[in-house]
Amino acid sequence: MTEEISLRGTDLRLGYHGATVVENGRIALRRGRVTALVGPNGSGKSTLLRALARLHRPEAGTVTLTGDVSALDMSARDFAKRVTLLAQSHTTPSGVRVRDVVGYGRHPYRGRWRAGDPGGDGAVARAMELTGVAGMADRPADELSGGELQRVWLATCLAQDTGVLLLDEPTTFLDLRYQIELLELVRDLADDHDVAVGVVLHDLNQAAELADHVVLLHGGRVRADGPPAEVLTEDLLTEVYGIRIEVTHDPRTKTVTTRPIGRHTRSVPATT
């Protein structure tokens, strides 16, 4: 049985000021699955993700939700109850407490004057706990580090309580520990909460470790999509990135590891 598709982009043509950036873009996000978008700079990853989030209107093609409902025809409020995006950058409000920033995620459920959201406080508390920012709930957000802020913005997305989570390079500004913790949280959201996740990543090893499905873009087109072991191959990656990339397979974990080879890359001694 295949997982239910929560959000799909089909035959998408996307551009800026008359210049096409993505042609025949396609992607399907499924409940309980993580889909990673990878590819070189300028390949169209973030543009495709923004189209799924309705932040970039397609010149052609469709974006549909479960049941072939056109996402482009929904009201902003109804769409925001089903899809949320963690963008690359945000304007941090001055003097606003963390708990209130996280509360921004409840905007689709509120009427005028912030009324009509009986589950809001609980959703905000759960989101802060999940992302590890509950202890800084009363701190002004503009006093936090970049990594702390990234977790606050993720908590804002989780407070929105949607079935689809889109993330554009979410590990930006995070040190190694918080990168791993954030990616593990993303995996938990898919596994334990049946969330459909679409995430843009530059780190191919993170994509291989995290994702169930990988979409590899090159020159504005989908070059390959499928399980990580089928997409992240030496031939494909070397072609797309224009640099030799070695790929090793771990038969125990069934994962792949990539290693770009440059002029000064040190050779790895053979093991016996």
Buried (B, 14 or more C-beta within 10 A) or exposed (E): EEBBBBBBBBEBBBBEEEEEBBBEBBBBBBBBBBBBBBBBEEBBBBBBBBBBBBEBEBEEBBBBBBEEBEBBEBEEEEBBBBBBBBBBEBEBEEEBBBBBBBBBBBBBBBEEEEEEBEEBEEBBBBBBBBBBBBEBBEBBBEEBEEBBBBBBBBBBBBBBBBBBBBBBBBBEBBEEEBBBBBBEBBBEBBEEBBBBBBBBBBBBBBBBBBBBBBBBBBBBBBBBBEBBBEBBBBEBBBEBBEEEBBBEEEEEEEBBBBBEEEEEEEEEEEEE
